[in-house]
Amino acid sequence: MTVPAVDAAEVDWSELRSAAREIMRRAYVPYSHFPVGAAALAVADDGSVRTVVGCNVENAAYGVALCAECGLVSSLHATGGGRLVAFTCSDLRGNVLMPCGRCRQLLWENGGPGLLVDTAGGIRPMTEILPDAFGPEDLDR
């Protein structure tokens, strides 16, 4: 699926950040006490746009915890698929968080190089967040 590029000015970043803060309240974090919420705009095959969200879910076996981005990508596919076009992630205080390396790879796979990411330094495309990324097209080489 080819998704047209989205201009950062076309995204209601305030609304997207609010969605991330709202879902963050549902995070399950009895161990770290560090709730994280993520929200993104997704474009479906039919061109419709929707917001998808995710929160972190911890586990007593720490290594099997799920990041908010994992929940968001699962929600993307569970609600019809599509491509992520704009993404934000926040902590308990509403601060914008940068996705970790694993989550950057998840975002690349589901949003591609044009995905816009809300960072503490401003809105940046995935090509800046994960330069020279490995993606599905690399499997054909």
Steps between C-alpha positions, in 0.01 A plus 500: 500500500638839402394778733541860388735710710338699778604856574574553872286816489197289398519291820321611815797418725321635807214253448743216434696580818174507697411154370842374614455651847150354527602143412808533725257497794415138410861381510574203724822595678510346850879456489652807335215740579588666166184511287539577131233574242536511123267629231525511123298587196451210262382506141301194389500349153179689422664833594315543827699637793467385859689532826656188653637487854705277727636493853777306668416175677752357747545146621664347807744339252641840404629397157151426370360847563336676206585855401222745418612492136447120492144548621444773243622283212284212623203737512580619147469147363212396728291794379548457126866561417633785291811714534607727782553859382548700823614373843548631853587342834481651848571431866301568817585871494404535134861526384566376149707180503731366229428138406773248583687318223267199495198727476658711229525183292131424566406853397711477182334172403151644549554858390804505276742780427231768480353439847516825695618460860441753777829546690624737770695673220199535267322296235740274306455236229595140571800538267654721770385283790629174347741583216592218262222286645453134419153437361290250306655601168839382632370143521477484119872563451 
